[in-house]
Amino acid sequence: MPPKIRELIEELEKCGFVNRGGKGSHRNFRHPAGLNITISGRSGDDARHYQIKDVKQAIKWASDEEA
């Protein structure tokens, strides 16, 4: 079973991403180092495969920047 959108958001926030708001069901996150990522969907929806992949890449990028 895929993770929920809210779980992806929690992972991003743990890594230092800040929710900058958005329009409708879209949320824009920005890392202090300059990376932006947009997550769409309601918090209880299942995450799509491309969203999971994008979040993993963003977290990897953020951890590489901090090192």
PQR file with spaces between the fields and no chain letter, atoms N, CA, C, O and H, PARSE charges and radii, in Angstrom:
ATOM       1  N    MET     1       0.847   -1.177    0.000 -0.4000 1.5000
ATOM       2  CA   MET     1       0.000    0.000    0.000 -0.0000 2.0000
ATOM       3  C    MET     1       0.900    1.250    0.000  0.5500 1.7000
ATOM       4  O    MET     1       1.827    1.349    0.804 -0.5500 1.4000
ATOM       5  N    PRO     2       0.626    2.178   -0.884 -0.5600 1.5000
ATOM       6  CA   PRO     2       1.464    3.390   -0.952  0.2800 2.0000
ATOM       7  C    PRO     2       1.257    4.289    0.260  0.5500 1.7000
ATOM       8  O    PRO     2       0.211    4.242    0.908 -0.5500 1.4000
ATOM       9  N    PRO     3       2.263    5.109    0.559 -0.5600 1.5000
ATOM      10  CA   PRO     3       2.107    6.047    1.685  0.2800 2.0000
ATOM      11  C    PRO     3       1.071    7.116    1.352  0.5500 1.7000
ATOM      12  O    PRO     3       0.723    7.320    0.189 -0.5500 1.4000
ATOM      13  N    LYS     4       0.593    7.781    2.368 -0.4000 1.5000
ATOM      14  CA   LYS     4      -0.355    8.880    2.199 -0.0000 2.0000
ATOM      15  C    LYS     4       0.405   10.174    1.926  0.5500 1.7000
ATOM      16  O    LYS     4       1.590   10.289    2.239 -0.5500 1.4000
ATOM      17  H    LYS     4       0.876    7.615    3.313  0.4000 1.0000
ATOM      18  N    ILE     5      -0.284   11.134    1.346 -0.4000 1.5000
ATOM      19  CA   ILE     5       0.312   12.445    1.066 -0.0000 2.0000
ATOM      20  C    ILE     5       0.840   13.064    2.365  0.5500 1.7000
ATOM      21  O    ILE     5       1.921   13.652    2.373 -0.5500 1.4000
ATOM      22  H    ILE     5      -1.247   11.041    1.092  0.4000 1.0000
ATOM      23  N    ARG     6       0.091   12.936    3.453 -0.4000 1.5000
ATOM      24  CA   ARG     6       0.523   13.524    4.725 -0.0000 2.0000
ATOM      25  C    ARG     6       1.849   12.933    5.202  0.5500 1.7000
ATOM      26  O    ARG     6       2.632   13.626    5.852 -0.5500 1.4000
ATOM      27  H    ARG     6      -0.788   12.458    3.447  0.4000 1.0000
ATOM      28  N    GLU     7       2.110   11.663    4.890 -0.4000 1.5000
ATOM      29  CA   GLU     7       3.371   11.032    5.278 -0.0000 2.0000
ATOM      30  C    GLU     7       4.535   11.616    4.477  0.5500 1.7000
ATOM      31  O    GLU     7       5.624   11.811    5.017 -0.5500 1.4000
ATOM      32  H    GLU     7       1.474   11.100    4.362  0.4000 1.0000
ATOM      33  N    LEU     8       4.308   11.893    3.200 -0.4000 1.5000
ATOM      34  CA   LEU     8       5.349   12.529    2.387 -0.0000 2.0000
ATOM      35  C    LEU     8       5.655   13.924    2.916  0.5500 1.7000
ATOM      36  O    LEU     8       6.814   14.333    2.974 -0.5500 1.4000
ATOM      37  H    LEU     8       3.423   11.734    2.762  0.4000 1.0000
ATOM      38  N    ILE     9       4.606   14.655    3.302 -0.4000 1.5000
ATOM      39  CA   ILE     9       4.781   16.005    3.828 -0.0000 2.0000
ATOM      40  C    ILE     9       5.579   15.965    5.134  0.5500 1.7000
ATOM      41  O    ILE     9       6.452   16.804    5.355 -0.5500 1.4000
ATOM      42  H    ILE     9       3.664   14.323    3.255  0.4000 1.0000
ATOM      43  N    GLU    10       5.282   14.998    5.991 -0.4000 1.5000
ATOM      44  CA   GLU    10       6.016   14.869    7.253 -0.0000 2.0000
ATOM      45  C    GLU    10       7.497   14.611    6.993  0.5500 1.7000
ATOM      46  O    GLU    10       8.357   15.182    7.663 -0.5500 1.4000
ATOM      47  H    GLU    10       4.573   14.317    5.811  0.4000 1.0000
ATOM      48  N    GLU    11       7.795   13.750    6.018 -0.4000 1.5000
ATOM      49  CA   GLU    11       9.188   13.461    5.682 -0.0000 2.0000
ATOM      50  C    GLU    11       9.906   14.710    5.193  0.5500 1.7000
ATOM      51  O    GLU    11      11.048   14.963    5.575 -0.5500 1.4000
ATOM      52  H    GLU    11       7.097   13.285    5.473  0.4000 1.0000
ATOM      53  N    LEU    12       9.241   15.489    4.350 -0.4000 1.5000
ATOM      54  CA   LEU    12       9.853   16.718    3.846 -0.0000 2.0000
ATOM      55  C    LEU    12      10.125   17.697    4.980  0.5500 1.7000
ATOM      56  O    LEU    12      11.197   18.299    5.040 -0.5500 1.4000
ATOM      57  H    LEU    12       8.313   15.284    4.039  0.4000 1.0000
ATOM      58  N    GLU    13       9.166   17.856    5.872 -0.4000 1.5000
ATOM      59  CA   GLU    13       9.325   18.804    6.974 -0.0000 2.0000
ATOM      60  C    GLU    13      10.429   18.375    7.928  0.5500 1.7000
ATOM      61  O    GLU    13      11.125   19.225    8.482 -0.5500 1.4000
ATOM      62  H    GLU    13       8.295   17.367    5.824  0.4000 1.0000
ATOM      63  N    LYS    14      10.605   17.064    8.133 -0.4000 1.5000
ATOM      64  CA   LYS    14      11.694   16.565    8.982 -0.0000 2.0000
ATOM      65  C    LYS    14      13.055   16.928    8.400  0.5500 1.7000
ATOM      66  O    LYS    14      14.020   17.130    9.137 -0.5500 1.4000
ATOM      67  H    LYS    14      10.040   16.373    7.683  0.4000 1.0000
ATOM      68  N    CYS    15      13.125   17.009    7.081 -0.4000 1.5000
ATOM      69  CA   CYS    15      14.398   17.303    6.409 -0.0000 2.0000
ATOM      70  C    CYS    15      14.632   18.792    6.221  0.5500 1.7000
ATOM      71  O    CYS    15      15.606   19.181    5.576 -0.5500 1.4000
ATOM      72  H    CYS    15      12.341   16.845    6.482  0.4000 1.0000
ATOM      73  N    GLY    16      13.771   19.629    6.764 -0.4000 1.5000
ATOM      74  CA   GLY    16      14.001   21.065    6.720 -0.0000 2.0000
ATOM      75  C    GLY    16      13.221   21.826    5.666  0.5500 1.7000
ATOM      76  O    GLY    16      13.414   23.033    5.524 -0.5500 1.4000
ATOM      77  H    GLY    16      12.980   19.313    7.288  0.4000 1.0000
ATOM      78  N    PHE    17      12.352   21.168    4.925 -0.4000 1.5000
ATOM      79  CA   PHE    17      11.531   21.854    3.937 -0.0000 2.0000
ATOM      80  C    PHE    17      10.428   22.638    4.649  0.5500 1.7000
ATOM      81  O    PHE    17       9.890   22.190    5.662 -0.5500 1.4000
ATOM      82  H    PHE    17      12.195   20.187    5.041  0.4000 1.0000
ATOM      83  N    VAL    18      10.103   23.800    4.115 -0.4000 1.5000
ATOM      84  CA   VAL    18       9.088   24.679    4.701 -0.0000 2.0000
ATOM      85  C    VAL    18       7.916   24.786    3.732  0.5500 1.7000
ATOM      86  O    VAL    18       8.104   25.015    2.537 -0.5500 1.4000
ATOM      87  H    VAL    18      10.540   24.164    3.292  0.4000 1.0000
ATOM      88  N    ASN    19       6.710   24.617    4.259 -0.4000 1.5000
ATOM      89  CA   ASN    19       5.498   24.734    3.448 -0.0000 2.0000
ATOM      90  C    ASN    19       5.240   26.212    3.169  0.5500 1.7000
ATOM      91  O    ASN    19       5.031   26.998    4.093 -0.5500 1.4000
ATOM      92  H    ASN    19       6.558   24.431    5.229  0.4000 1.0000
ATOM      93  N    ARG    20       5.257   26.583    1.898 -0.4000 1.5000
ATOM      94  CA   ARG    20       5.032   27.965    1.499 -0.0000 2.0000
ATOM      95  C    ARG    20       3.593   28.200    1.054  0.5500 1.7000
ATOM      96  O    ARG    20       3.280   29.257    0.507 -0.5500 1.4000
ATOM      97  H    ARG    20       5.427   25.945    1.147  0.4000 1.0000
ATOM      98  N    GLY    21       2.721   27.230    1.283 -0.4000 1.5000
ATOM      99  CA   GLY    21       1.327   27.370    0.860 -0.0000 2.0000
ATOM     100  C    GLY    21       1.144   26.880   -0.555  0.5500 1.7000
ATOM     101  O    GLY    21       2.021   26.223   -1.115 -0.5500 1.4000
ATOM     102  H    GLY    21       2.976   26.371    1.727  0.4000 1.0000
ATOM     103  N    GLY    22       0.012   27.197   -1.126 -0.4000 1.5000
ATOM     104  CA   GLY    22      -0.285   26.763   -2.476 -0.0000 2.0000
ATOM     105  C    GLY    22      -1.718   27.080   -2.823  0.5500 1.7000
ATOM     106  O    GLY    22      -2.425   27.750   -2.071 -0.5500 1.4000
ATOM     107  H    GLY    22      -0.701   27.731   -0.671  0.4000 1.0000
ATOM     108  N    LYS    23      -2.133   26.595   -3.962 -0.4000 1.5000
ATOM     109  CA   LYS    23      -3.472   26.854   -4.457 -0.0000 2.0000
ATOM     110  C    LYS    23      -4.233   25.538   -4.551  0.5500 1.7000
ATOM     111  O    LYS    23      -3.749   24.578   -5.152 -0.5500 1.4000
ATOM     112  H    LYS    23      -1.558   26.051   -4.574  0.4000 1.0000
ATOM     113  N    GLY    24      -5.398   25.494   -3.971 -0.4000 1.5000
ATOM     114  CA   GLY    24      -6.190   24.273   -4.028 -0.0000 2.0000
ATOM     115  C    GLY    24      -5.523   23.170   -3.233  0.5500 1.7000
ATOM     116  O    GLY    24      -5.187   23.359   -2.064 -0.5500 1.4000
ATOM     117  H    GLY    24      -5.791   26.274   -3.483  0.4000 1.0000
ATOM     118  N    SER    25      -5.330   22.020   -3.856 -0.4000 1.5000
ATOM     119  CA   SER    25      -4.732   20.878   -3.167 -0.0000 2.0000
ATOM     120  C    SER    25      -3.213   20.836   -3.347  0.5500 1.7000
ATOM     121  O    SER    25      -2.583   19.849   -2.967 -0.5500 1.4000
ATOM     122  H    SER    25      -5.602   21.866   -4.806  0.4000 1.0000
ATOM     123  N    HIS    26      -2.625   21.862   -3.904 -0.4000 1.5000
ATOM     124  CA   HIS    26      -1.180   21.899   -4.120 -0.0000 2.0000
ATOM     125  C    HIS    26      -0.483   22.600   -2.960  0.5500 1.7000
ATOM     126  O    HIS    26      -0.955   23.617   -2.452 -0.5500 1.4000
ATOM     127  H    HIS    26      -3.137   22.664   -4.212  0.4000 1.0000
ATOM     128  N    ARG    27       0.643   22.036   -2.556 -0.4000 1.5000
ATOM     129  CA   ARG    27       1.467   22.631   -1.514 -0.0000 2.0000
ATOM     130  C    ARG    27       2.877   22.773   -2.037  0.5500 1.7000
ATOM     131  O    ARG    27       3.432   21.831   -2.603 -0.5500 1.4000
ATOM     132  H    ARG    27       1.027   21.210   -2.969  0.4000 1.0000
ATOM     133  N    ASN    28       3.459   23.937   -1.854 -0.4000 1.5000
ATOM     134  CA   ASN    28       4.814   24.220   -2.325 -0.0000 2.0000
ATOM     135  C    ASN    28       5.761   24.206   -1.135  0.5500 1.7000
ATOM     136  O    ASN    28       5.542   24.900   -0.143 -0.5500 1.4000
ATOM     137  H    ASN    28       3.008   24.702   -1.394  0.4000 1.0000
ATOM     138  N    PHE    29       6.807   23.415   -1.246 -0.4000 1.5000
ATOM     139  CA   PHE    29       7.801   23.324   -0.191 -0.0000 2.0000
ATOM     140  C    PHE    29       9.123   23.851   -0.718  0.5500 1.7000
ATOM     141  O    PHE    29       9.465   23.675   -1.887 -0.5500 1.4000
ATOM     142  H    PHE    29       6.985   22.851   -2.052  0.4000 1.0000
ATOM     143  N    ARG    30       9.868   24.511    0.187 -0.4000 1.5000
ATOM     144  CA   ARG    30      11.175   25.052   -0.183 -0.0000 2.0000
ATOM     145  C    ARG    30      12.171   24.702    0.911  0.5500 1.7000
ATOM     146  O    ARG    30      11.890   24.837    2.102 -0.5500 1.4000
ATOM     147  H    ARG    30       9.591   24.654    1.137  0.4000 1.0000
ATOM     148  N    HIS    31      13.331   24.254    0.479 -0.4000 1.5000
ATOM     149  CA   HIS    31      14.418   23.973    1.404 -0.0000 2.0000
ATOM     150  C    HIS    31      15.276   25.222    1.506  0.5500 1.7000
ATOM     151  O    HIS    31      15.433   25.928    0.510 -0.5500 1.4000
ATOM     152  H    HIS    31      13.559   24.145   -0.489  0.4000 1.0000
ATOM     153  N    PRO    32      15.843   25.525    2.679 -0.5600 1.5000
ATOM     154  CA   PRO    32      16.682   26.721    2.818  0.2800 2.0000
ATOM     155  C    PRO    32      17.847   26.773    1.826  0.5500 1.7000
ATOM     156  O    PRO    32      18.338   27.858    1.515 -0.5500 1.4000
ATOM     157  N    ALA    33      18.289   25.632    1.330 -0.4000 1.5000
ATOM     158  CA   ALA    33      19.389   25.596    0.361 -0.0000 2.0000
ATOM     159  C    ALA    33      18.922   25.930   -1.051  0.5500 1.7000
ATOM     160  O    ALA    33      19.749   26.089   -1.949 -0.5500 1.4000
ATOM     161  H    ALA    33      17.890   24.751    1.582  0.4000 1.0000
ATOM     162  N    GLY    34      17.603   26.040   -1.264 -0.4000 1.5000
ATOM     163  CA   GLY    34      17.106   26.497   -2.552 -0.0000 2.0000
ATOM     164  C    GLY    34      16.278   25.532   -3.375  0.5500 1.7000
ATOM     165  O    GLY    34      15.816   25.912   -4.451 -0.5500 1.4000
ATOM     166  H    GLY    34      16.932   25.911   -0.534  0.4000 1.0000
ATOM     167  N    LEU    35      16.065   24.307   -2.931 -0.4000 1.5000
ATOM     168  CA   LEU    35      15.278   23.347   -3.706 -0.0000 2.0000
ATOM     169  C    LEU    35      13.788   23.553   -3.458  0.5500 1.7000
ATOM     170  O    LEU    35      13.366   23.739   -2.316 -0.5500 1.4000
ATOM     171  H    LEU    35      16.441   23.998   -2.057  0.4000 1.0000
ATOM     172  N    ASN    36      12.993   23.521   -4.524 -0.4000 1.5000
ATOM     173  CA   ASN    36      11.534   23.622   -4.443 -0.0000 2.0000
ATOM     174  C    ASN    36      10.912   22.305   -4.881  0.5500 1.7000
ATOM     175  O    ASN    36      11.419   21.636   -5.782 -0.5500 1.4000
ATOM     176  H    ASN    36      13.336   23.371   -5.451  0.4000 1.0000
ATOM     177  N    ILE    37       9.808   21.938   -4.235 -0.4000 1.5000
ATOM     178  CA   ILE    37       9.053   20.757   -4.633 -0.0000 2.0000
ATOM     179  C    ILE    37       7.573   21.030   -4.365  0.5500 1.7000
ATOM     180  O    ILE    37       7.220   21.636   -3.354 -0.5500 1.4000
ATOM     181  H    ILE    37       9.397   22.482   -3.504  0.4000 1.0000
ATOM     182  N    THR    38       6.719   20.582   -5.272 -0.4000 1.5000
ATOM     183  CA   THR    38       5.274   20.754   -5.136 -0.0000 2.0000
ATOM     184  C    THR    38       4.632   19.390   -4.952  0.5500 1.7000
ATOM     185  O    THR    38       4.923   18.449   -5.691 -0.5500 1.4000
ATOM     186  H    THR    38       7.006   20.090   -6.094  0.4000 1.0000
ATOM     187  N    ILE    39       3.761   19.292   -3.963 -0.4000 1.5000
ATOM     188  CA   ILE    39       3.002   18.067   -3.697 -0.0000 2.0000
ATOM     189  C    ILE    39       1.528   18.400   -3.900  0.5500 1.7000
ATOM     190  O    ILE    39       1.027   19.379   -3.347 -0.5500 1.4000
ATOM     191  H    ILE    39       3.525   20.056   -3.362  0.4000 1.0000
ATOM     192  N    SER    40       0.839   17.590   -4.689 -0.4000 1.5000
ATOM     193  CA   SER    40      -0.584   17.817   -4.916 -0.0000 2.0000
ATOM     194  C    SER    40      -1.388   16.659   -4.335  0.5500 1.7000
ATOM     195  O    SER    40      -0.899   15.533   -4.245 -0.5500 1.4000
ATOM     196  H    SER    40       1.246   16.795   -5.139  0.4000 1.0000
ATOM     197  N    GLY    41      -2.602   16.942   -3.950 -0.4000 1.5000
ATOM     198  CA   GLY    41      -3.503   15.931   -3.417 -0.0000 2.0000
ATOM     199  C    GLY    41      -3.897   16.246   -1.992  0.5500 1.7000
ATOM     200  O    GLY    41      -3.216   16.998   -1.295 -0.5500 1.4000
ATOM     201  H    GLY    41      -3.000   17.857   -4.023  0.4000 1.0000
ATOM     202  N    ARG    42      -5.001   15.663   -1.568 -0.4000 1.5000
ATOM     203  CA   ARG    42      -5.456   15.823   -0.199 -0.0000 2.0000
ATOM     204  C    ARG    42      -4.567   14.992    0.726  0.5500 1.7000
ATOM     205  O    ARG    42      -3.962   14.011    0.294 -0.5500 1.4000
ATOM     206  H    ARG    42      -5.554   15.052   -2.135  0.4000 1.0000
ATOM     207  N    SER    43      -4.493   15.379    1.975 -0.4000 1.5000
ATOM     208  CA   SER    43      -3.566   14.720    2.894 -0.0000 2.0000
ATOM     209  C    SER    43      -3.880   13.237    3.100  0.5500 1.7000
ATOM     210  O    SER    43      -2.971   12.464    3.402 -0.5500 1.4000
ATOM     211  H    SER    43      -4.985   16.176    2.326  0.4000 1.0000
ATOM     212  N    GLY    44      -5.115   12.826    2.949 -0.4000 1.5000
ATOM     213  CA   GLY    44      -5.492   11.429    3.132 -0.0000 2.0000
ATOM     214  C    GLY    44      -5.401   10.578    1.882  0.5500 1.7000
ATOM     215  O    GLY    44      -5.619    9.368    1.944 -0.5500 1.4000
ATOM     216  H    GLY    44      -5.854   13.454    2.703  0.4000 1.0000
ATOM     217  N    ASP    45      -5.081   11.188    0.743 -0.4000 1.5000
ATOM     218  CA   ASP    45      -4.977   10.442   -0.518 -0.0000 2.0000
ATOM     219  C    ASP    45      -3.703    9.607   -0.538  0.5500 1.7000
ATOM     220  O    ASP    45      -2.709    9.941    0.107 -0.5500 1.4000
ATOM     221  H    ASP    45      -4.904   12.171    0.693  0.4000 1.0000
ATOM     222  N    ASP    46      -3.755    8.506   -1.298 -0.4000 1.5000
ATOM     223  CA   ASP    46      -2.547    7.724   -1.528 -0.0000 2.0000
ATOM     224  C    ASP    46      -1.621    8.516   -2.440  0.5500 1.7000
ATOM     225  O    ASP    46      -2.062    9.162   -3.390 -0.5500 1.4000
ATOM     226  H    ASP    46      -4.563    8.235   -1.822  0.4000 1.0000
ATOM     227  N    ALA    47      -0.323    8.453   -2.132 -0.4000 1.5000
ATOM     228  CA   ALA    47       0.668    9.151   -2.948 -0.0000 2.0000
ATOM     229  C    ALA    47       0.876    8.398   -4.260  0.5500 1.7000
ATOM     230  O    ALA    47       0.848    7.167   -4.291 -0.5500 1.4000
ATOM     231  H    ALA    47       0.035    7.929   -1.360  0.4000 1.0000
ATOM     232  N    ARG    48       1.081    9.132   -5.318 -0.4000 1.5000
ATOM     233  CA   ARG    48       1.367    8.536   -6.621 -0.0000 2.0000
ATOM     234  C    ARG    48       2.839    8.139   -6.678  0.5500 1.7000
ATOM     235  O    ARG    48       3.657    8.653   -5.916 -0.5500 1.4000
ATOM     236  H    ARG    48       1.104   10.132   -5.293  0.4000 1.0000
ATOM     237  N    HIS    49       3.169    7.225   -7.583 -0.4000 1.5000
ATOM     238  CA   HIS    49       4.547    6.731   -7.659 -0.0000 2.0000
ATOM     239  C    HIS    49       5.539    7.850   -7.976  0.5500 1.7000
ATOM     240  O    HIS    49       6.655    7.846   -7.455 -0.5500 1.4000
ATOM     241  H    HIS    49       2.504    6.807   -8.202  0.4000 1.0000
ATOM     242  N    TYR    50       5.154    8.799   -8.813 -0.4000 1.5000
ATOM     243  CA   TYR    50       6.073    9.886   -9.160 -0.0000 2.0000
ATOM     244  C    TYR    50       6.266   10.839   -7.984  0.5500 1.7000
ATOM     245  O    TYR    50       7.329   11.445   -7.853 -0.5500 1.4000
ATOM     246  H    TYR    50       4.248    8.802   -9.236  0.4000 1.0000
ATOM     247  N    GLN    51       5.256   10.980   -7.131 -0.4000 1.5000
ATOM     248  CA   GLN    51       5.395   11.836   -5.953 -0.0000 2.0000
ATOM     249  C    GLN    51       6.371   11.217   -4.954  0.5500 1.7000
ATOM     250  O    GLN    51       7.197   11.914   -4.363 -0.5500 1.4000
ATOM     251  H    GLN    51       4.392   10.488   -7.238  0.4000 1.0000
ATOM     252  N    ILE    52       6.267    9.914   -4.774 -0.4000 1.5000
ATOM     253  CA   ILE    52       7.172    9.206   -3.874 -0.0000 2.0000
ATOM     254  C    ILE    52       8.610    9.353   -4.372  0.5500 1.7000
ATOM     255  O    ILE    52       9.523    9.628   -3.593 -0.5500 1.4000
ATOM     256  H    ILE    52       5.596    9.348   -5.254  0.4000 1.0000
ATOM     257  N    LYS    53       8.797    9.166   -5.670 -0.4000 1.5000
ATOM     258  CA   LYS    53      10.127    9.287   -6.264 -0.0000 2.0000
ATOM     259  C    LYS    53      10.675   10.705   -6.102  0.5500 1.7000
ATOM     260  O    LYS    53      11.840   10.881   -5.747 -0.5500 1.4000
ATOM     261  H    LYS    53       8.055    8.942   -6.303  0.4000 1.0000
ATOM     262  N    ASP    54       9.850   11.707   -6.358 -0.4000 1.5000
ATOM     263  CA   ASP    54      10.287   13.105   -6.239 -0.0000 2.0000
ATOM     264  C    ASP    54      10.675   13.454   -4.805  0.5500 1.7000
ATOM     265  O    ASP    54      11.672   14.139   -4.577 -0.5500 1.4000
ATOM     266  H    ASP    54       8.903   11.563   -6.647  0.4000 1.0000
ATOM     267  N    VAL    55       9.894   12.987   -3.849 -0.4000 1.5000
ATOM     268  CA   VAL    55      10.188   13.280   -2.443 -0.0000 2.0000
ATOM     269  C    VAL    55      11.496   12.605   -2.027  0.5500 1.7000
ATOM     270  O    VAL    55      12.316   13.215   -1.340 -0.5500 1.4000
ATOM     271  H    VAL    55       9.084   12.430   -4.034  0.4000 1.0000
ATOM     272  N    LYS    56      11.693   11.357   -2.438 -0.4000 1.5000
ATOM     273  CA   LYS    56      12.944   10.661   -2.109 -0.0000 2.0000
ATOM     274  C    LYS    56      14.146   11.397   -2.690  0.5500 1.7000
ATOM     275  O    LYS    56      15.172   11.538   -2.023 -0.5500 1.4000
ATOM     276  H    LYS    56      11.027   10.862   -2.996  0.4000 1.0000
ATOM     277  N    GLN    57      14.023   11.865   -3.928 -0.4000 1.5000
ATOM     278  CA   GLN    57      15.117   12.608   -4.556 -0.0000 2.0000
ATOM     279  C    GLN    57      15.375   13.920   -3.838  0.5500 1.7000
ATOM     280  O    GLN    57      16.530   14.302   -3.647 -0.5500 1.4000
ATOM     281  H    GLN    57      13.190   11.750   -4.469  0.4000 1.0000
ATOM     282  N    ALA    58      14.323   14.612   -3.438 -0.4000 1.5000
ATOM     283  CA   ALA    58      14.472   15.888   -2.739 -0.0000 2.0000
ATOM     284  C    ALA    58      15.141   15.685   -1.380  0.5500 1.7000
ATOM     285  O    ALA    58      16.000   16.475   -0.988 -0.5500 1.4000
ATOM     286  H    ALA    58      13.386   14.302   -3.593  0.4000 1.0000
ATOM     287  N    ILE    59      14.755   14.639   -0.669 -0.4000 1.5000
ATOM     288  CA   ILE    59      15.353   14.360    0.637 -0.0000 2.0000
ATOM     289  C    ILE    59      16.823   13.994    0.474  0.5500 1.7000
ATOM     290  O    ILE    59      17.665   14.424    1.263 -0.5500 1.4000
ATOM     291  H    ILE    59      14.057   13.998   -0.987  0.4000 1.0000
ATOM     292  N    LYS    60      17.131   13.200   -0.549 -0.4000 1.5000
ATOM     293  CA   LYS    60      18.526   12.841   -0.812 -0.0000 2.0000
ATOM     294  C    LYS    60      19.332   14.089   -1.137  0.5500 1.7000
ATOM     295  O    LYS    60      20.445   14.251   -0.637 -0.5500 1.4000
ATOM     296  H    LYS    60      16.447   12.850   -1.189  0.4000 1.0000
ATOM     297  N    TRP    61      18.795   14.962   -1.955 -0.4000 1.5000
ATOM     298  CA   TRP    61      19.474   16.203   -2.323 -0.0000 2.0000
ATOM     299  C    TRP    61      19.716   17.062   -1.083  0.5500 1.7000
ATOM     300  O    TRP    61      20.804   17.610   -0.902 -0.5500 1.4000
ATOM     301  H    TRP    61      17.891   14.830   -2.361  0.4000 1.0000
ATOM     302  N    ALA    62      18.701   17.177   -0.235 -0.4000 1.5000
ATOM     303  CA   ALA    62      18.827   18.000    0.977 -0.0000 2.0000
ATOM     304  C    ALA    62      19.874   17.427    1.914  0.5500 1.7000
ATOM     305  O    ALA    62      20.641   18.179    2.515 -0.5500 1.4000
ATOM     306  H    ALA    62      17.817   16.733   -0.381  0.4000 1.0000
ATOM     307  N    SER    63      19.920   16.112    2.048 -0.4000 1.5000
ATOM     308  CA   SER    63      20.914   15.506    2.946 -0.0000 2.0000
ATOM     309  C    SER    63      22.319   15.655    2.365  0.5500 1.7000
ATOM     310  O    SER    63      23.281   15.797    3.120 -0.5500 1.4000
ATOM     311  H    SER    63      19.297   15.501    1.559  0.4000 1.0000
ATOM     312  N    ASP    64      22.455   15.626    1.047 -0.4000 1.5000
ATOM     313  CA   ASP    64      23.761   15.836    0.410 -0.0000 2.0000
ATOM     314  C    ASP    64      24.229   17.275    0.592  0.5500 1.7000
ATOM     315  O    ASP    64      25.425   17.516    0.761 -0.5500 1.4000
ATOM     316  H    ASP    64      21.674   15.511    0.433  0.4000 1.0000
ATOM     317  N    GLU    65      23.305   18.238    0.559 -0.4000 1.5000
ATOM     318  CA   GLU    65      23.647   19.636    0.724 -0.0000 2.0000
ATOM     319  C    GLU    65      24.109   19.936    2.154  0.5500 1.7000
ATOM     320  O    GLU    65      24.979   20.780    2.367 -0.5500 1.4000
ATOM     321  H    GLU    65      22.334   18.043    0.421  0.4000 1.0000
ATOM     322  N    GLU    66      23.527   19.249    3.114 -0.4000 1.5000
ATOM     323  CA   GLU    66      23.877   19.481    4.513 -0.0000 2.0000
ATOM     324  C    GLU    66      25.226   18.859    4.870  0.5500 1.7000
ATOM     325  O    GLU    66      25.881   19.297    5.815 -0.5500 1.4000
ATOM     326  H    GLU    66      22.820   18.563    2.940  0.4000 1.0000
ATOM     327  N    ALA    67      25.632   17.860    4.132 -0.4000 1.5000
ATOM     328  CA   ALA    67      26.889   17.161    4.437 -0.0000 2.0000
ATOM     329  C    ALA    67      28.108   17.935    4.019  0.5500 1.7000
ATOM     330  O    ALA    67      29.231   17.470    4.214 -0.5500 1.4000
ATOM     331  H    ALA    67      25.099   17.503    3.365  0.4000 1.0000
